Amino acid sequence: MARILLHTLGSAGDFNPFVALGLELQRRGHSVRFAVSPANAQRIIDLGMDAVAIGPDLDPDSALMRKLLAPEVIGPIDTLFRNVLIPAIEPATDAIAPLCKDADLFVSHIVQLAAPVIAHRTGIRWISATPTTNCYPSHSGDAPGIAWRNPPVMVNRLAWAAVRGVLWQLDTLLCEQYLKLGTPPRGDSAILGTYSELMTIGLWSPAFFPRPDDWPEWFQVGGYARWDAQAAVSAPRAGIPQGPGPLIVFTLGSSVVNDPRGYYEMAMEAIRPTNWRAVLLGAPDGFPIPAELAGRVVASRYAQYAELFPAASAIVHQGGVGTTQAACYYGVPSIVVPRGFDQFENAAHIQRHRLGLRIMPSALSPRLLRIRLERLLTSGKITKNVTSLAERMQDEPGVSRSADLVELALDPSYSGVPSQQRSLFAPMLAPA
């Protein structure tokens, strides 16, 4: 069987789908190795797969992490590229290129910017993958960040032009780095340059986000690559408070939880006048619960979504791709309060398809959160939509379909698609 090298990055929404894919490929008999951060390397080893530690772990208490978690659209993206992703290209290339000698296929996350350099330098067969949904320009798909179903083509053009405007300076820096390392850069490298045109796989549910019909043929949607990390042995099991009221889960995923900014306190204030129960998922150990809420509010540092979400009537979260799809998979309506990156698009997706509601971070208050939760809990339309979506997601082959695509890419006779199909989006990204 084949030797497959996977390269992804840190947050659970990006890391866990690659774990699910790796486990499925290993189950099929392939030899799987990961190139990931030191903390994640140990997690891979604990799961019985091989891993090589690449680069440092980000300090969750650092000033850099606070900048990355600022509730803004543009600032964290700029910080991520300038301070994390672009500086990592050369050392990641030096560390991973030798590993390619023992691999038949290299599978990289689309934001691992060293991948084109590694593929160019080593000649390894390379494909890319991503759990991020609305990540490639389309005339027919949803406009990124806009909660509007079936928008006119001009709205899509303007939305993608705005994305390009945000990234054009970063694109210049990225191209300079590629040229320095002897790799010909592609146009709009910061948007499209790290997609393999042999194959790119969307690691999400096609029921959740159908593949736009004008995407290039080399970009295929596999399936929801679902994997829940086990809690540490020493961690207490998450309790679910008892009582007659609906259960609300408040969570911030795996990254934003490092900078909650009063989120859990606001959650308690929102439910205080009600009979609702709540789990504050991700709250730090010893988080204080007021005496009057102690019977119906529980704080838990960690719990598997599979353990907690099916019992919930609503989930309030930051809009990470992992949390957003998990809520839909278990048929639970969401309120999304995005903080950065693709979370703004995920929040728009939930609202535009009536799977929940969104609150922009600048508007968040206990009163507004309570009002939106009241609306969510009484909306038969939203409940019907998310229940229907859950049934379709659970009926899909999931990660198995993504593994099928990886095995297709391993076939020496597979060579992607004709080059003329790759020019589809040149007009999309042309200056207005």
N, C-alpha and C positions, 0 to 999 in steps of 0.2 A: 504494500500500500504506500501512499504518498507521505512525504515529509512536508509539513505545512507550518510556516512561521507567521504568527499573528502579532500585530503591533497596534496597540490602542492606548488610550490615556485614562486619566484618573477618576472622574466622577462616576457614580454608580450607573447613571443613565447611559453613559458611553461604555463603561467597562463591562457591566453585566451582560449585555447582548453578545459581546465577544466571548465571554465565558460560556454562555449557552451554546454558541456556535462551536467553540473548541471542544466542549464535552460531547456534542453530537458527532463531530468528526472523529473524535477518539473512539466513541462507541462503534463507529463504522470501521474501525481498524486502522485509521491513519495515525501517524506519529505527529503529535501537536506540540509546538513550542511557542511560548509567548516572549515578547520583548516588551517589558512594562516597567513602571516605576518600582523602586525597592519594596514598598509596602504591598503593592499589588502582586509582585513576584512571589512573595511568601504565600499569599492567598491562593495563587495558582498551584503552587507546589503542594499546599495542603489538600487540594482537590485531586491530586494524583497526576497532574500534568507537569511538563517541564517548563521552566521559566528562567529568563536571564534579566537581571536588574539593569535598567537603563536610566541614567540621569538621577537627579535628586528628587525627593518628595517635596512638594510645596508645604511650607509651614502654615498650618491653619490659623495661627495667631499672628501672622506677619502683616506688615503694612501692605505688602503686595496682595495678599489674599483679601484684605479689606477693600482695596481698589477693585479687585476682580468681582467682588460681591456688592459693589455699590449699585443702588437701584436706578440704573441709567441704561439707555439703549446703546449709546456710542462709546462712552468712556471705557467700560470693561472690555469691549472688543479690541479697542486700540491698545489697551494695556496687555491683553493676552497675546496679541501678535508681537508687539514690540519687546515685551519683557520676558515672554515665555516661549512662544512657538518659534519665532525666527531665530533667536539665539540658540535654540536647541538643534537646529538643522545640522550643523557641522558635527557636533559631538555625537548626535544620534546616528548620523551616517557612518562615522568612524567605528561606532560600537556594533551596529547592526550589519553592515556590509560583510564582515567576515562570517556572520552566522548564515548568510545566504548560500555559502558553499555547501552547507549540509541541508539545504531545503529545495524542494521542487516547486513550491509556490509561496509567494509573499503576499499576505493579506493585511492591508493597512487601513486604519481609520482615516477619513478624508481630511481631518485637521492635523494629522501627523505629516508635517510639511517636508520631512526628510525623504519621504517615500519616492518621489520622482528621481531624486539624486541617487538613492540606493539602487533603484531599478536601472537607471542609466549607467551607473558605474559597474554593476555586477552582471547585467543582462538577465537577471532572474525573471521568471514569469511572475507578473504582478497584477493583482486586482485590488480594488478598494471596497470599503463597506462603511455604512453609517446608519445609526438609528435615528438621525435627524430627518424629519419628514420633508417639509417644503423648502428644500435646499438647492434646487436647480431651477433655472428660469423656465417659465412656461407661459404660453399665450392662453391656454385653456384651463389651467389649474387655479387654485386659490391665490389671491394676491398676498404676499407675505406681510403679516402683522395687521391685516385689515379684516375685521369681522363682517365680511360682506360675501354672501354666497353668489357664485356665478357673476363675478365682476366683468365689466366691459374690458376688452383687450387693452384699451388705453390705460385703465387703472393698473393692470399688471405691468405694463411698460413703465409707468411712472414709479411703481413700487420697486421694481428691479433697478431702475435708474437711481433711485435713492440708495439702494444697497451698494450699487457701484460707487456712488459718490462718497459713501462712508469709507470704502475700502481702497480707493484709488492710490492714496499715499502709501498705504501698507503694501499695495501691489508693487509699487516701485522698489521698496525696500526688499521685498521677496525676490523680485527678478534680479536685483543686484546680487543677492546671496546665491541664487542659482547659477548665475554667470561666473561668480567667483569660484564655485565648485565644479565648473565645467559642464553644467547641465543646461541645455537650451530651455529658457522659460517659455511658457505659453502665454497668450494674451489673457488678461484678467485672471492672473494666477491666484490671487487671493480669494476669488470666487470659485473658479473652476479648475485651477491648475493641479490640484492633487487628486482629481478623479482619474482612475485608470480607465482608458478607453478600450481596454480589452474587456473589462467588466467592472461595473460598480453595483453593489448589492444594497438595497434598502432593507435594513433589519427591523422592519415594522410591519404591522398588520395592513394588508391591502384593503380590508374593510374599514379600518380607521382612517387611512389616507390612501385613496386609490391612486395608482400611477397615472399621471397626466398623459394623454395619448400623443402629445407632441414631444415627449422626452426622447432622447436618442435610444436606439435599441440596446446599446451596451449598458444602459442604466435600468436594471431590473429590480423589482420589489420581491423579496423573498418571503418573510413572514415574521411575526412577532417573536423575537428571540428572548424568551422570558426565563429569567433565573433570579431567584431570591437567595441572597446570602444568608447563611446560617448565623444566628446570634452566637456570640462568644459563650463558652460553657459557663463562665462565671456570671453572665448577665441574667438578671431576674426576668422571668417570663412576663410578657405584657399582660396586665389584667384589663378586663373590660368592665367598667362600672355597671352595676345593676340598677334597674329602674324602668319606669314606663315611658320615658321620653326617648326621642330618636337619638341615635349615637352619631356624633360628629367627630371625625378624625382630623386633627390639625397637624400638618407635617410640613417640613421645609426640605425634604429630600436629603441628599448626602453632602451637598456643598453649601447651600445657603444657610443650613443649620449652623455653620461656623460663625455666622454674623446675624443672629435672629432679630436684632433691633426692636425688642419689645413685642415680638409677634405673639408669644405664648401668653403674656400678660393681657394683650388686646383680645385674644381668643376668650380668656376667662371673663373679661368684662362684657363681651358680646353675649355670652350665654347666661350670665348671672341672673337676668330677670325672667328666664325661661325655665322649663323643666328638662331641657336637653342635657344629655350626657356627653362627655368629651374625653378623648384620649389625646394628650399632647405628645405626639410622637417625635422623638428627637430632643425633647427637653433635657437639660443636663441632670445628672444624678443629684438628688437632694433638692430638686426644684420645688419651691414652696407653694403649696395649694392652700388657699384661705379655708378656714374652718367651715364656713357656710357652703363651700363647694366640695368638701372632702369626700362626700358620699357619691358624687356623680362626676368627678373629674379625676383622671389618672394621668400621671406623667410617666413616660417610658422612654428610656434612651434609645432602644431599638426594638423593633418587632418585624417579622416578615410580613409583607403585604398580604400574602396568601392566608395568613393567620388572622389578620385584623380587618382588611377591607370588606370581605363578604358580610361582616356583621354591621357595617356602617350604613347610615342613611344618607350621608353626605361627606365629602372629603374636601377640605380647604387646603390648598397646597400652592407651591411656587411655580408650577408649570414645567418642571423638568420632564424630559421626554419619557423617562422610565415611570415616574409617578403618574403622569397623564395617561399613558397607555394602560397602566395597571388599574387605575380607577375605572376606565372604560371596559377593560377585560372582565372585571368583577361586577360590572353593571351598576356602578355607583355614580350619581351626579356629582359634579365638581364646582367649586368656586376657585378660580385661579387668580392668584395675586403675583404676577411675574416680577422678577427682579433683574433679569439680564439675559443676554444671548438669545437662544431660540425659545426661551420661555414666553416672550411676547407673542411670537407666532403661535405657540401651543395654546396660549390663552385665547387668542383670536379664533383659533380652530375650534376650541370647545364652545365658544359663544356662537360662531357663525353656523355651526351644525346643531345647535340647540341641545348640546350634551351637558350644559352647565352655564355658568355665568363667569364674568371676569370683573375684577376690581383693579384699577391701575394703582400702583404703590403710593402715588402722591395723594390719592383720594381715600386710602384705607383708614377707617376709624371703627371703634366698637359698634357704634350705632349703624353705620352703613353695612358692616359685616352682618349684623343681626337682621337687618331688613332684607339683604340679599339671601341669607339663609332661609328666612321665612318664605320668600318667593320660591326658592329652589325646592324646599320641602313640600310645597303645595302645588308644584307644577306637574300635572299629569303628562304634559307633552314632553318635557325634559326626561322624566322617568321612563316614558315609553321609548323614546329615542335611544337612551343609553342602554336600556334592557335589550332592545333589538340588536344594537351594535355588539353587546356582550355575547349574545347567542351566535352571531356570525363570526366574531373573533375566536371564540372557543371551538368553533367547528372547522377552523383553518388548520392546515398542517404545521403552521408555526415555523420553528427553527429548522425543521426537517426540509422545508422547501429551500431555505437559504443554503443548507448543506448540499442539497442537490445542485445548486448553482455553482458552488465551490468545486464540486466534483466535475461539473461540465467544463469549468475553466482549466482543470487539470488535464483534460483530454488534449493531446498534442494537435489533433485535427481541428480544434476550436481556435479560431483566430479573430474573434470579435465580429465587427460589422464593417461593411465597405466605408471607406473614408468619406465619401460624399454625404453620408448620413450625419457626419459629425459637424457639419457647418450650419445645422438648423438654427442655432441660437446666435449667430453673428449679428443679425439685425436686432435681436432682442436687447443686446448690450451696447448697441451703437448709441453715441451721444444723441440726445433729443434735439 
